[in-house]
Amino acid sequence: MREPIQHPISQLGFFTEYTSSWLIEVREAAASLEESREKPHVLTDSDVDRIRRVYTEQPGDIDLFEDTAARWRAQGNLTARQRTGLETLDGNLIQLRQLNTSVQELAGYLETRTLDRVLATPDIELGLRTCSWPM
């Protein structure tokens, strides 16, 4: 685990904005991957590997943000604005962690259905699958 940088609470606004933007990006990625559930063959093994790598590393980053928020909270004597900012940050981090887990689970589903896997499937098996798909 990376050693956290001790950011001052004056950076709370940056952290809140950063995690809000991060959350939008992860939501968009999750939505795109969800669309791929119906046609996973549009992704390659390397696409899914990259997704897995990124979303396997992200929980460590989320941990660092949570540690920073906990350290700020422990300082006490927070202003109302700081408390509100910390609540927003906490909410963003909870959603990021949940979405991250969903993306990792979806990547696990998709990794066995990539274009590379389809192309490696024997023709007879593909034919049988095609005949058994609902029309």
C-alpha positions as a Markdown table, in Angstrom:
| # | Residue | x | y | z |
|---|---|---|---|---|
| 1 | Met | 0.0 | 0.0 | 0.0 |
| 2 | Arg | 1.3 | 3.5 | -0.9 |
| 3 | Glu | 2.2 | 5.8 | 1.9 |
| 4 | Pro | -0.4 | 8.6 | 2.0 |
| 5 | Ile | 0.6 | 12.2 | 1.6 |
| 6 | Gln | -0.6 | 14.3 | 4.5 |
| 7 | His | -2.8 | 16.8 | 2.8 |
| 8 | Pro | -4.2 | 19.6 | 4.8 |
| 9 | Ile | -8.0 | 19.9 | 5.2 |
| 10 | Ser | -7.8 | 23.1 | 3.1 |
| 11 | Gln | -7.5 | 20.6 | 0.2 |
| 12 | Leu | -11.0 | 19.1 | 1.0 |
| 13 | Gly | -12.6 | 21.0 | -1.9 |
| 14 | Phe | -10.1 | 19.5 | -4.4 |
| 15 | Phe | -10.7 | 16.0 | -3.0 |
| 16 | Thr | -14.5 | 16.5 | -3.3 |
| 17 | Glu | -14.3 | 17.8 | -6.9 |
| 18 | Tyr | -11.8 | 15.1 | -7.9 |
| 19 | Thr | -13.9 | 12.3 | -6.5 |
| 20 | Ser | -17.0 | 13.7 | -8.1 |
| 21 | Ser | -15.3 | 13.7 | -11.5 |
| 22 | Trp | -13.9 | 10.3 | -10.9 |
| 23 | Leu | -17.4 | 9.0 | -10.0 |
| 24 | Ile | -18.7 | 10.4 | -13.3 |
| 25 | Glu | -16.0 | 8.6 | -15.2 |
| 26 | Val | -16.5 | 5.3 | -13.4 |
| 27 | Arg | -20.3 | 5.5 | -13.9 |
| 28 | Glu | -19.7 | 6.1 | -17.7 |
| 29 | Ala | -17.3 | 3.1 | -17.8 |
| 30 | Ala | -19.7 | 0.9 | -15.9 |
| 31 | Ala | -22.5 | 1.9 | -18.3 |
| 32 | Ser | -20.4 | 1.1 | -21.4 |
| 33 | Leu | -19.4 | -2.2 | -19.9 |
| 34 | Glu | -23.0 | -3.0 | -19.1 |
| 35 | Glu | -23.8 | -2.5 | -22.8 |
| 36 | Ser | -21.1 | -5.0 | -23.6 |
| 37 | Arg | -22.8 | -7.6 | -21.6 |
| 38 | Glu | -25.2 | -8.2 | -24.5 |
| 39 | Lys | -22.4 | -8.3 | -27.1 |
| 40 | Pro | -19.2 | -9.1 | -25.2 |
| 41 | His | -17.4 | -10.1 | -28.4 |
| 42 | Val | -16.8 | -6.4 | -29.2 |
| 43 | Leu | -14.1 | -6.5 | -26.5 |
| 44 | Thr | -10.7 | -8.1 | -26.8 |
| 45 | Asp | -8.7 | -9.9 | -24.1 |
| 46 | Ser | -6.4 | -6.9 | -23.8 |
| 47 | Asp | -9.4 | -4.6 | -23.3 |
| 48 | Val | -10.7 | -6.7 | -20.5 |
| 49 | Asp | -7.2 | -7.1 | -19.0 |
| 50 | Arg | -6.8 | -3.3 | -19.0 |
| 51 | Ile | -10.2 | -2.9 | -17.3 |
| 52 | Arg | -9.2 | -5.5 | -14.7 |
| 53 | Arg | -5.9 | -3.9 | -14.0 |
| 54 | Val | -7.3 | -0.4 | -13.6 |
| 55 | Tyr | -10.2 | -1.5 | -11.4 |
| 56 | Thr | -8.0 | -3.8 | -9.3 |
| 57 | Glu | -5.7 | -0.9 | -8.5 |
| 58 | Gln | -8.5 | 1.6 | -7.7 |
| 59 | Pro | -9.5 | 0.2 | -4.3 |
| 60 | Gly | -6.0 | 1.2 | -3.1 |
| 61 | Asp | -6.6 | 4.7 | -4.2 |
| 62 | Ile | -10.0 | 4.8 | -2.6 |
| 63 | Asp | -8.3 | 3.5 | 0.6 |
| 64 | Leu | -5.9 | 6.5 | 0.5 |
| 65 | Phe | -8.8 | 9.0 | 0.1 |
| 66 | Glu | -10.7 | 7.3 | 3.0 |
| 67 | Asp | -7.7 | 7.5 | 5.2 |
| 68 | Thr | -7.2 | 11.2 | 4.4 |
| 69 | Ala | -10.9 | 11.8 | 5.2 |
| 70 | Ala | -10.7 | 9.9 | 8.5 |
| 71 | Arg | -7.6 | 11.9 | 9.5 |
| 72 | Trp | -9.3 | 15.1 | 8.8 |
| 73 | Arg | -12.4 | 14.0 | 10.7 |
| 74 | Ala | -10.3 | 13.1 | 13.7 |
| 75 | Gln | -8.9 | 16.6 | 13.9 |
| 76 | Gly | -12.1 | 17.8 | 15.5 |
| 77 | Asn | -13.2 | 21.5 | 15.5 |
| 78 | Leu | -14.4 | 21.2 | 11.9 |
| 79 | Thr | -16.5 | 24.0 | 10.4 |
| 80 | Ala | -20.0 | 23.2 | 9.2 |
| 81 | Arg | -18.7 | 23.6 | 5.6 |
| 82 | Gln | -15.9 | 21.1 | 6.3 |
| 83 | Arg | -18.3 | 18.6 | 7.8 |
| 84 | Thr | -20.6 | 18.9 | 4.8 |
| 85 | Gly | -17.6 | 18.5 | 2.5 |
| 86 | Leu | -16.5 | 15.4 | 4.3 |
| 87 | Glu | -20.0 | 13.9 | 4.0 |
| 88 | Thr | -19.9 | 14.5 | 0.3 |
| 89 | Leu | -16.5 | 13.0 | 0.0 |
| 90 | Asp | -17.6 | 10.0 | 2.0 |
| 91 | Gly | -20.6 | 9.5 | -0.2 |
| 92 | Asn | -18.5 | 9.7 | -3.3 |
| 93 | Leu | -16.0 | 7.2 | -2.0 |
| 94 | Ile | -18.8 | 4.7 | -1.0 |
| 95 | Gln | -20.3 | 5.0 | -4.5 |
| 96 | Leu | -16.8 | 4.6 | -6.1 |
| 97 | Arg | -16.1 | 1.4 | -4.1 |
| 98 | Gln | -19.5 | 0.0 | -5.1 |
| 99 | Leu | -19.1 | 0.8 | -8.7 |
| 100 | Asn | -15.6 | -0.5 | -8.7 |
| 101 | Thr | -16.8 | -3.9 | -7.4 |
| 102 | Ser | -19.5 | -4.0 | -10.0 |
| 103 | Val | -17.1 | -3.2 | -12.8 |
| 104 | Gln | -14.7 | -5.9 | -11.6 |
| 105 | Glu | -17.5 | -8.5 | -11.5 |
| 106 | Leu | -18.7 | -7.5 | -15.0 |
| 107 | Ala | -15.1 | -7.7 | -16.3 |
| 108 | Gly | -14.9 | -11.2 | -14.8 |
| 109 | Tyr | -18.1 | -12.2 | -16.8 |
| 110 | Leu | -16.8 | -10.5 | -20.0 |
| 111 | Glu | -13.4 | -12.0 | -19.9 |
| 112 | Thr | -14.7 | -15.4 | -21.0 |
| 113 | Arg | -16.7 | -13.9 | -23.9 |
| 114 | Thr | -14.2 | -11.6 | -25.7 |
| 115 | Leu | -13.5 | -11.5 | -29.4 |
| 116 | Asp | -10.3 | -13.4 | -28.9 |
| 117 | Arg | -12.2 | -16.2 | -27.1 |
| 118 | Val | -14.9 | -16.3 | -29.9 |
| 119 | Leu | -12.2 | -16.5 | -32.6 |
| 120 | Ala | -10.5 | -19.3 | -30.7 |
| 121 | Thr | -13.7 | -21.3 | -30.5 |
| 122 | Pro | -13.9 | -24.3 | -32.9 |
| 123 | Asp | -16.3 | -23.6 | -35.8 |
| 124 | Ile | -18.6 | -26.5 | -34.9 |
| 125 | Glu | -19.1 | -25.1 | -31.4 |
| 126 | Leu | -19.8 | -21.6 | -32.7 |
| 127 | Gly | -22.4 | -23.2 | -35.1 |
| 128 | Leu | -24.1 | -25.0 | -32.3 |
| 129 | Arg | -24.2 | -21.9 | -30.2 |
| 130 | Thr | -25.6 | -19.9 | -33.1 |
| 131 | Cys | -28.4 | -22.5 | -33.6 |
| 132 | Ser | -29.3 | -22.5 | -30.0 |
| 133 | Trp | -29.5 | -18.6 | -29.6 |
| 134 | Pro | -33.0 | -17.3 | -29.3 |
| 135 | Met | -34.1 | -15.5 | -32.5 |
